[in-house]
């Protein structure tokens, strides 16, 4: 019962994160969405840790994920900074220079 | 094949007849040559034609004298080209007969033809269509000669119609003259009415009476005596003669035919074609029974008076001569109907000579009149000629005297013969018909008066002393000699030697048949002479003494009636032509409203069908527009939309990439989940 709830919550949070990535105009808010997705996957780890032989390994995995998330956010923010300096806007709709049109 | 056989037979006619055959064929040859030569060789055709005429005259004279005086007697040939010869089928054959009367008329026709040819060389000089003229003239002469040589009624009918055709060609010769064409038309139509009657007579004679050959006509008459068929045939023959020889009521074409060239008028309407009727009468005279004969005589006499009266008031010289011809033909017909056909042929011959001469002299006057100064045919204009030579006056005098039947001239002899025959008949018919039997002779005597009157009138007006003479007279020698020769032959001496007063001594009469019984009534000649004198005196009284040629100006209605020949022409125009015009107008109405109505209806149907099919087409277009197109557009829309969406995968927008990769992931998960679970 708890398992199901947790998994569902994680899924729901994950979807929320995807929604934020897809639907928000601002790039920083998209990054927040990515964070949310990471956190949701963390929660999923927690939920599935019940079936591991050693439940404590979940804690370690989660710490690793968090660290990587932080690093990733730093890099992401650096990219956003550079993008802002170049294009003067952070609207994701406007940032389509990678295509050939 | 059979036609070739016929030609072979024609050329193998025995003896003298062959010369006559060649003489007529020469004219046909000349006509054919003229047709080929055409307009370029006008002079050539004229000369060839005249030479042919002279050659034919020689041949014809040779043939005729052989027949008349020699032992050869009657030459005839009978051959058929239907292939039924000798069978019981009574189909007539084409037959040639050259006997004494035929030889006489043959020679006269040839002589007149030569004279007219020479005259035409002068008169028609400068004519653009001279070739055509001579072709027509020769064609006509050929037909007339063959008519004279016809051996049975059937052949005669063939050339009868051909002669009428030749006349039509010649009357309408000047195609630019509208009156000429109309006149030719009238002549042809009235002639055709006569031809229809002749055809009826031919049918009766050939089919009912089982005859038709001229050789055996007396036996035929004897066999069918007292039969109603003979009378009927006689009356139908009269119809034919009415048409061809211009007797009442079909005589109106002859004055109108004066629209043709004068030499043609001289040839056709004085001497030859109109004589064909009288010649026919001569040939069939055994078949005329008393009833038909009396009818014929009355019609002839009546016509003579009618035409003579019209001649008395004419100012146009050709019309005057035309009416005179009708009148003289009338008296010939009288004699023919009453059994004196030999006398009628005698008068035919003398009349041919002097009437042709009169026409030629009239032609000289017409030719001499300068263009543009009024009617060249009006005798009041001719009276203004100055310097008219004596020989011309003399020629005219001779010819007119012959016409008026003054003693010492040929006309007197032949007319006397006719009068004696008629008087004899009248006295013998007194038993049967009572007073009616005297109608012919009385009318003939009246006609003597009228003829003398208009002849003298003509001469007096032409050469009246009182008119101012300003126009110089001239003529060409081509025209002079023929007129002179003909006037010479109007003298009595060539016809009856040595007695100028007794026609029974004429050399002609014995050749024309059995002994002509002129009867014992010689007193009639003195009565006739009295009338002639009366006529001449009357004319001299009016025109010689009063010296005013314009005496009659025609305000009088009776005079108008006579002058216009009793309005017969107008009557026929209104009645018959009017009838035909009404019929043609009616048929035009039918054509426009009924027949074209059908055509219009069909066109309407087609138009309706066209409109309907157009509507069908537009209906299908509507269907396409309303039903098919939206579907197609929908599909197109869908493709467009999906294409644009799919394009977004490559749009370069981050969020799009995320979406698409998510969708792909979902799809992959779905697929793999089937394989795992």
Contacts between the chains, C-beta under 8 A, distances in Angstrom:
chain1	res1	chain2	res2	distance
A	18	B	658	7.4
A	18	B	662	6.6
A	21	B	655	6.9
A	21	B	658	5.5
A	22	B	655	5.3
A	22	B	658	5.8
A	22	B	659	5.7
A	23	B	655	7.7
A	30	B	654	7.6
A	30	B	655	7.5
A	92	B	653	6.7
A	92	B	654	5.5
A	92	B	655	5.3
A	93	B	653	6.2
A	93	B	655	7.6
A	95	B	652	8.0
A	95	B	653	7.3
A	95	B	654	6.7
A	96	B	651	6.1
A	96	B	652	3.6
A	96	B	653	5.0
A	97	B	652	6.7
A	98	B	652	4.6
A	99	B	650	6.1
A	99	B	651	5.8
A	99	B	652	2.7
A	99	B	653	7.9
A	100	B	652	7.9
A	101	B	651	7.7
A	101	B	652	7.2
